Amino acid sequence: MFDIATKRIYLPAAAGDGCRVLVDRLWPRGLKKDAVRLDYWLRELAPSDSLRKCFGHEPAKWDEFRRRYHAELKANKAALAPLRGLLQKQKKVTLLFSAKDEEHNNAVALAEYLRLRH
């Protein structure tokens, strides 16, 4: 089993974060790249632009977003390979996201997908 967590990229890095991986397609607004402790940026794991726009971070659309995002991930196993490799090598991986909603975002849905299929 692996240890995977999610965290807003705007929060300070912590020693317990382990390997920090940004999983958003776009760089977070207002952050300078050299000011963030980041090990990897796997933008290929982000939901498609059309799915992201359809979801719009509306909690009422969460179940539909998760279903469609999981289908995208299942269809794009090559994009998951680098993250699966990290999960085998690292003691802990923290998926970073920029959304304000800490419960309804792509990093949470991605972590759920990995827990269900690992």
N, C-alpha and C positions, 0 to 999 in steps of 0.2 A: 504494500500500500504506500501511497505517496502523501506528502503533506502539501496541500495547496491552499492558498488564501487569496483574498481579493482586498484591494485597498485603493483609495483615491490617490492619484499621483500628486495631488496638491498637499497631502499630508507629509510630514517629515519622514525620511527613511529611518528605520529602526534596525538594530542588530538582528532581531528575530525575523526580519523579512526574508532572509535567505536570498535566493536569486530573484531579482526584480525584473519583470517582463511587462512592457507596455503592450496592450492588445487593442489599441484604438487605431483606426486607419489614419486619422489626422493628428498632428502634434497638438497637445493641449494649449489652449489660449493662455497667453500671459506668462508662460514659463520659458525660460532660456534653457536651451539644451545642455549647456555646461553647468547649470545650477541644479540638475536633477541626478540623483544616483540611480542609474539605470544600467542593467546588464544587457538586455536585449529589447529590441522593438520589433515585434512580429505582427506587422500591420496586415499581413495576408490572412490573419485569423479574425479580423474584424468582420462584422456582418456587411453584406453588400450595401452599397449606397441606397438602393431602392428599399431594402428592408429597414435600414436605419431611419430613413425619412418616413416610412410608413408607421414605424413604432413611435417616433417622436418623443420617447421617454414618458409615454402615458401609461401609468400603472394598469389602467383598464385593458390595455392591449398586450400586457405582459405574457399571458399564456400563449397567445398567437405568435408573438415575437419569438419566444423560446422554441416553439414547435418548428417554425420556419428557419430559425438560426441553426438549430440542431440538424435540420435537413441539409442546410448549406454545408455545415461542417462534415457531415457524413459523406457528402458528394465531393469534398475537397480534402481527402485524407493526406495528400502530399503536404498541404499547408500545416497540418497537425504534427507532422514528423519531427520538426525541430523541438517543439514543445514536449512531445512524448519523450524525446531523447533527454531533455533537461530533467524531466520528472524522474527518469531512471538514475541520473547521475547526482542530482542535488538532494540534500536533506529536506529542503523546503523551497517552494516556488511561490512568489506572490505576483498575482496578475494585477497589473495597474490599469486604471481607467480614469477618465476625466469627468464623467457624468456626476451631477450633484446627488442623484438618487443612488444611495449605496446598496439598495436591495434589488432594484430593477435596472440592470445594465448588462452589456455584453460580457463583461468579465465574470459576473455571477452566473450567467447562462453557460458560458464556456466551462467554468469550473464544474458546474452540475453535469454537463455533457461528459467531461473527462471522468468524473466519479462514477457515472453510470456505465461507462464503457471501458474501464481500465481493469 
